[in-house]
């Protein structure tokens, strides 16, 4: 018998179950949706998972965000943990490169990747350790493999409209396994 763990409430047993890969996606989405994220002046180059949370890296600085897990309101065991994000002060980044896309576009692209079921099919039981911006899209890094996600930009739906969000499609490649991906 195969049991697949997904975020769900079990009302009969008051038990919530959430696989860590979904929890990491929830945490990254919460960072991108947080109003404090608006203080970033640059596009995101990389989001790294750390022991205490995440590090968001831009061309000129790094922003460490700690994740503090909170007790359940209902007292249920397990499940999708409640959490609080603690944004630390920005620090100068060792990364020194130019980026083409504005910060809002990269955030839209990362959200689209995290909301696409294809990502979770390709992840299997792996947990996202980092999301790295590349020239053609992003690399999703786990402990065992990397998944390349290409971002294909589409022409505007109505040519001549200024300020329309850039349209794009995502292409998920098969995982590339490696034993030397430990970072």
CORZIKA-V967661 format. One record per residue. N is the residue number from 1. PHI is phi in radians with two decimals (none if undefined). OMEGA is omega in degrees with one decimal (* if undefined). NEAR is the number of other C-alpha atoms within 12 Angstrom. Layout:
<<N	PHI	OMEGA	NEAR> <N	PHI	OMEGA	NEAR>>
This chain:
<<1	none	-179.9	3> <2	-1.79	178.1	4> <3	-1.99	178.2	8> <4	-1.86	179.6	13> <5	-1.51	175.7	22> <6	-2.42	177.0	21> <7	-1.13	179.4	21> <8	-2.86	173.7	20> <9	-1.78	175.3	19> <10	-1.88	-173.3	18> <11	-1.21	-177.6	11> <12	-1.25	-177.9	9> <13	-1.99	-177.8	14> <14	0.95	-178.7	17> <15	-2.15	176.9	20> <16	-1.87	-179.5	25> <17	-2.23	177.6	25> <18	-2.54	178.5	25> <19	-1.22	-179.2	27> <20	-0.98	179.8	26> <21	-1.13	177.2	33> <22	-1.28	179.9	32> <23	-1.12	178.4	33> <24	-1.05	178.1	34> <25	-1.11	177.6	37> <26	-1.06	-178.4	29> <27	-1.16	179.7	37> <28	-1.14	177.6	38> <29	-1.10	178.6	26> <30	-1.12	176.9	29> <31	-1.10	-178.2	34> <32	-1.16	-179.3	34> <33	-1.54	-177.0	19> <34	-1.19	-179.2	20> <35	-1.10	177.9	13> <36	-1.18	176.4	19> <37	-1.12	179.8	28> <38	-1.05	-179.6	16> <39	-1.32	176.8	18> <40	-1.26	-178.2	29> <41	-1.70	-172.4	20> <42	-2.31	175.3	28> <43	-1.16	178.3	34> <44	-1.42	174.6	41> <45	-1.68	-174.9	41> <46	-2.80	171.0	36> <47	-2.16	-178.7	37> <48	-1.91	173.4	34> <49	-1.46	176.7	32> <50	-2.12	178.2	18> <51	-1.10	-176.1	13> <52	-1.78	-178.7	20> <53	2.84	-175.9	31> <54	-2.54	171.1	34> <55	-2.18	176.2	36> <56	-1.74	-175.0	41> <57	-1.99	173.4	35> <58	-2.03	-178.2	35> <59	-1.16	-175.1	28> <60	-2.07	178.5	23> <61	-2.66	175.4	25> <62	-2.09	178.0	30> <63	-2.15	178.5	33> <64	-1.53	179.7	30> <65	-2.20	178.7	34> <66	-1.51	177.1	26> <67	-1.96	178.2	28> <68	-1.84	-178.2	18> <69	-1.46	-175.3	17> <70	-1.94	177.8	15> <71	-1.18	179.7	16> <72	-1.18	175.0	17> <73	-1.16	-173.0	14> <74	-1.56	-175.9	17> <75	1.43	179.8	15> <76	-1.16	178.2	20> <77	-1.54	178.1	18> <78	1.30	175.3	26> <79	1.59	178.7	27> <80	-1.35	-175.4	32> <81	-1.12	171.2	30> <82	-1.37	-179.3	23> <83	-2.63	177.2	24> <84	-2.16	178.2	20> <85	-1.69	178.2	29> <86	-2.05	-178.5	23> <87	-1.47	178.6	29> <88	-1.61	178.7	19> <89	-1.17	177.4	17> <90	-1.20	175.2	21> <91	-2.18	177.6	19> <92	-1.05	-177.7	16> <93	-1.67	174.8	20> <94	-1.31	-179.5	13> <95	-1.28	179.9	18> <96	-2.38	178.5	14> <97	-2.62	-179.7	19> <98	-1.60	179.6	17> <99	-2.18	-176.5	24> <100	-1.52	-171.5	19> <101	-1.62	176.4	27> <102	-1.17	-174.2	22> <103	-1.02	-178.2	27> <104	-1.22	179.1	24> <105	-1.18	179.5	27> <106	-1.13	177.8	33> <107	-1.11	177.7	35> <108	-1.06	-178.4	26> <109	-1.16	179.6	38> <110	-1.12	177.0	39> <111	-1.03	-179.8	26> <112	-1.07	178.1	29> <113	-1.09	-177.5	34> <114	-1.21	179.4	34> <115	-1.60	-176.9	19> <116	-1.55	-179.7	21> <117	-1.06	179.5	17> <118	-1.02	179.2	20> <119	-1.02	-175.9	36> <120	-1.24	173.0	29> <121	-1.14	-178.7	20> <122	-1.28	-179.7	30> <123	-1.19	-174.3	35> <124	1.07	178.8	24> <125	-1.77	-179.5	23> <126	-1.33	179.3	28> <127	-1.90	178.8	29> <128	-1.15	176.8	39> <129	-1.76	-179.1	35> <130	-2.79	170.9	35> <131	-2.19	-173.8	37> <132	-2.08	176.5	33> <133	-1.30	175.0	36> <134	-2.14	-178.8	23> <135	-1.08	-176.6	18> <136	-1.81	-178.7	22> <137	2.85	-176.4	34> <138	-2.52	171.6	35> <139	-2.09	175.5	34> <140	-1.68	-174.9	42> <141	-1.89	171.5	35> <142	-2.09	178.5	35> <143	-1.22	-174.0	25> <144	-1.86	-175.0	23> <145	-2.74	174.9	29> <146	-2.17	176.2	32> <147	-2.07	175.3	38> <148	-1.44	175.4	30> <149	-2.12	178.4	35> <150	-1.47	174.5	26> <151	-1.92	178.4	29> <152	-1.75	-177.9	18> <153	-1.40	-177.3	19> <154	-1.83	176.5	14> <155	-1.16	179.6	15> <156	-1.03	179.3	15> <157	-1.22	177.1	14> <158	-2.29	-178.8	13> <159	-0.96	177.6	13> <160	1.64	178.7	9> <161	-1.44	-179.5	11> <162	-1.52	176.6	10> <163	1.56	177.2	13> <164	-1.18	177.6	13> <165	-1.01	178.8	22> <166	-1.16	177.7	24> <167	-1.54	-178.8	20> <168	-2.73	171.3	24> <169	-2.03	177.3	20> <170	-1.90	175.5	28> <171	-2.14	-179.5	24> <172	-1.62	176.8	30> <173	-1.57	177.0	22> <174	-1.18	178.9	21> <175	-1.04	174.2	25> <176	-1.89	-176.7	22> <177	-1.41	177.4	19> <178	-2.72	177.9	15> <179	-1.53	-177.5	12> <180	-1.89	177.5	13> <181	-1.51	-179.8	16> <182	-1.04	-176.3	14> <183	-1.99	*	15>>
